[in-house]
Amino acid sequence: MQAAASTNGRRSLVAFYWLLVVFLYAPILLLMIFSFNDSRDVAFPFRGFTLRWYHAFLTNPNLLAALRRSAIVATASSAIAVALGVLASFVLVRRRFVAKSAVSGLLLSPLVIPYLVFGIALLILFRAVDTFLTNTMGIYIGLGMHAIVIGHVVVSLPYAILTIVPRLELIDIALEEAGRDLGANARQTFRRITLPLLTPAVVSALLIAFTLSFDEYAIASFVAGDAATYPIYLYSQLRIRAGLPQMIAISVLVLVGSMVLVVATEVGRRRAERQLAVEETEGLLG
């Protein structure tokens, strides 16, 4: 008899499951509770219900500016990473060339590089480039949001590739060949055949890259310069007692917004996959 099939085994698995749920979600629940606490101290007993911390961060220009920077950086880096991920996935799946394994390993190497090390390396690189441009052409670029976008594209690209490649491998190349036989060029074949079939994976990759960029701190802390993103601003305010309740309130909103976005994306992805499956079935029957 298998251990998981026995009564004690099932009870142990159920107990472990609920312990895991409590471990993961109890801190989030406490965070939500204290965002309505009418006290600057994050401690029980609960002093009373209030919404003033939500109003306070809505009138905090520095916090709103940091959120705006994070949204811009995440949008730009995720779009670039997914676009490059689609191109790289096509090369890895549809093409044969020398040193393909080496190229694949190079593209996925940011997964094993510590973010602190990568952040320091980017800082040194940008400083060296600025020194060269200043001495040769009198141009100084400096650090800022563009540097964060570049760093986040590099670390998001492997996740985009790992999300898109499995989906692309499931798409029968005969569909693309049939489109070309019917007179479509490469661009039309991609836009009308491959991209619709690849859309669920592209959306998932975009969501992963956006979330990774929006929450990333280690790399941004080295190359942000004066352009503090939301994670950088949040970390700096955690050491200030007066600003802590506002940070809790905005964290709750970011958390809820992320959950809504994930659920909506997953529902849309499943609907798209079902629609594609129906269309493929109708095509085979027709």
Protein Blocks (a to p, Z undefined) as FASTA:
>chain_A
ZZklpmklmmmmmmmmmmmmmmmmmmmmmmmmmmmpccfbdcdddfbdcfklmmmmmmmm
klmmmmmmmmmmmmmmmmmmmmmmmmmmmmmmmpccehklmmmmmmmmmmmgcfklmmmm
mmmmmmmmmmmmmmmnopafbjcjklmmmmmmmmmmmmmmmmmmmmmmmpcfklmmmmmm
nopafklmmmmmmmmmmmmmmmmmmmmmmmmmmmpmklmmmmnommccfklmmmmmmmpm
klmmmmmmmmmmmmmmmmmmmmmmmmmmmmmmmmmmmmmmmmmmZZ
